[in-house]
Amino acid sequence: MSLILLLIILILLIGAVPAWPYSRGWGYYPSGGLGLLLIIVIVLLLLHII
């Protein structure tokens, strides 16, 4: 379950990168927020909380 959650967040992070044509107007907010979420999930995985 944790691996699936991590993969979904990683895919969302790649999709929110402002290099894609449909997301250039978004700025760095979506990728920054998803990056923070990814870091939190990784820390929780390393602490064996999830």
N, C-alpha and C positions, 0 to 999 in steps of 0.2 A: 504494500500500500504506500509506503514511504517513497519507494522508487518511482511509482506512478505519479505521485504528487510532485516529486522533483522534476520528472520529465515534462509534465504539463506546464509547470512554471517556466522551465527552460525554453520550451517551444513558444510560450507567450512572450517571453523576453526577446527572443529572436524576431518574432513578428512585430514587436513594438519599436524596433530600432528605427530611428528617423531616416535611414538611408533608403527605405522603400518609398516608392512614389506616393502611395496612398497615406503615408503617415508623416510626411515631411512637415506638414502644418501643425502637428501635435507638439513638436519640440521634444525635450528630453523627459517630460513628466511621466509618461507611461513606462518607458524603459527604466527610469530611475526608481519608480515605485516598485516595479516588478523585480528589479535588481535587489532592492532592499528586502523584499519578500523572499527572494531566493537565498540571500545571506542568512536571514532568520531561520529558514527551513534547514539549511546546511548546519548551522550551529546547533539547532535542536536535534538533528540527526546525530551529530558528533557527541552530544551529551546524552544520547540514548533516551530522550524524552518522548520522541515520536516512535 
